[in-house]
């Protein structure tokens, strides 16, 4: 039996401003720091053997706050670009409402929520899925099979990609799947890596 807990980083400064963030390295907002601290409080009763995060500061900062809250600041941490947020290409830094006015709501929705639709000079969710799942299969699943408990702090799309893989969510259904900032999601696996529980911790 092993546990995997995933957390989308707390609100970033560009989340607050309703801008496409993507792979741009943007810090947490004050509210995001509070969300991270709250996530840590929710995880105090859980044990972890190792943690993973992206290399982007908003995810790293969130993880650091969580580890401080659970008194595990010395927990082994791996930072990897495999868990970085997808690149939104030319949309990065742009206000989402401005992009809807320019391109139309249907096009922007397709860029944001579609599986294999790529924003201009950006990355599709399919692209993100391929790098996330390849890393998970090689580096994280073996640890879970060995009975270790793992924490991952990353981003909306990199974690949605991982949810697709773990929960067998279809390319169509993933468009309706959202992961709120700062809310931990727990997966419990049996010895054969079958998910026996998947739920948010609140």
NORZI-V116547 format. One record per residue. RES is the residue in one small letter. D_LAST is the distance of its C-alpha to the last C-alpha in Angstrom with 2 decimals. Layout:
{{RES;D_LAST} {RES;D_LAST}}
//
This chain:
{{x;21.90} {x;19.87} {x;16.42} {x;15.78} {x;12.69} {x;13.16} {x;12.06} {x;13.94} {x;15.52} {x;14.79} {x;17.00} {x;20.62} {x;23.69} {x;24.84} {x;21.58} {x;22.18} {x;25.78} {x;25.07} {x;27.17} {x;27.23} {x;26.17} {x;26.55} {x;28.15} {x;29.14} {x;27.93} {x;26.13} {x;24.22} {x;20.89} {x;21.12} {x;20.37} {x;17.20} {x;16.36} {x;16.98} {x;14.60} {x;11.79} {x;12.87} {x;12.99} {x;9.48} {x;8.49} {x;11.10} {x;9.97} {x;6.75} {x;9.56} {x;12.20} {x;12.61} {x;13.27} {x;16.78} {x;18.22} {x;21.84} {x;21.90} {x;20.20} {x;21.36} {x;21.25} {x;23.57} {x;26.43} {x;25.29} {x;24.56} {x;21.31} {x;19.68} {x;21.64} {x;20.75} {x;16.99} {x;17.48} {x;19.75} {x;17.38} {x;14.65} {x;17.51} {x;18.77} {x;15.58} {x;15.56} {x;19.36} {x;20.27} {x;22.40} {x;25.07} {x;23.04} {x;25.18} {x;24.13} {x;25.76} {x;26.00} {x;27.27} {x;28.28} {x;27.38} {x;23.77} {x;24.97} {x;24.07} {x;26.73} {x;29.73} {x;30.31} {x;33.92} {x;35.88} {x;32.87} {x;31.22} {x;31.28} {x;32.21} {x;30.52} {x;28.96} {x;30.67} {x;33.96} {x;33.68} {x;33.11} {x;36.25} {x;38.15} {x;37.20} {x;35.78} {x;32.31} {x;32.94} {x;33.95} {x;31.08} {x;28.58} {x;30.39} {x;30.20} {x;26.48} {x;25.29} {x;28.28} {x;28.43} {x;31.93} {x;32.80} {x;33.58} {x;33.58} {x;36.93} {x;37.37} {x;33.69} {x;31.64} {x;30.37} {x;27.13} {x;29.57} {x;30.88} {x;27.44} {x;26.66} {x;29.91} {x;29.36} {x;25.71} {x;26.42} {x;29.69} {x;28.07} {x;25.23} {x;27.87} {x;30.15} {x;28.05} {x;24.63} {x;25.13} {x;27.92} {x;25.70} {x;23.18} {x;26.26} {x;27.39} {x;24.31} {x;22.73} {x;19.04} {x;18.49} {x;16.21} {x;17.04} {x;16.44} {x;18.41} {x;18.78} {x;18.05} {x;21.17} {x;21.55} {x;18.13} {x;18.90} {x;22.12} {x;20.53} {x;18.33} {x;21.69} {x;23.21} {x;20.70} {x;19.83} {x;23.41} {x;22.60} {x;25.94} {x;27.42} {x;27.38} {x;23.85} {x;22.35} {x;23.48} {x;20.87} {x;18.00} {x;15.90} {x;13.27} {x;11.75} {x;12.40} {x;10.18} {x;7.11} {x;7.66} {x;9.06} {x;10.55} {x;14.13} {x;16.11} {x;19.85} {x;22.85} {x;26.09} {x;27.29} {x;24.30} {x;23.28} {x;19.58} {x;18.69} {x;14.95} {x;12.96} {x;9.37} {x;6.25} {x;3.78} {x;0.00}}
//
